[in-house]
């Protein structure tokens, strides 16, 4: 009975680690966040080290994506400002003489 429970926990832990690897490879931040909410209990030092390494990789990925997003937003802002500067000025006054 205890062995069955242990095997189920071991399988769940293995699946969690595998799913975390896949989420990191796919750069799926939503899946990483979901997996973090479902973090299993670790009983083996080797599994803890694997999880620690993967979590460090996940953090690095999140920061990389954050930096990419900031760069993209900055470029978009520059493009919008450029497009606005090339527009013809719009008069807010009612011009009845034209």
Secondary structure, DSSP 8 states (H G I E B T S, - for coil): -HHHHHHHHHHHHHHHHHHHHHHHHHT-HHHHHHHHHT------HHHHHHHHHHHHHHHHHHHHHHHHHHHHHHHHHHHHHHHHHTS-----S-----
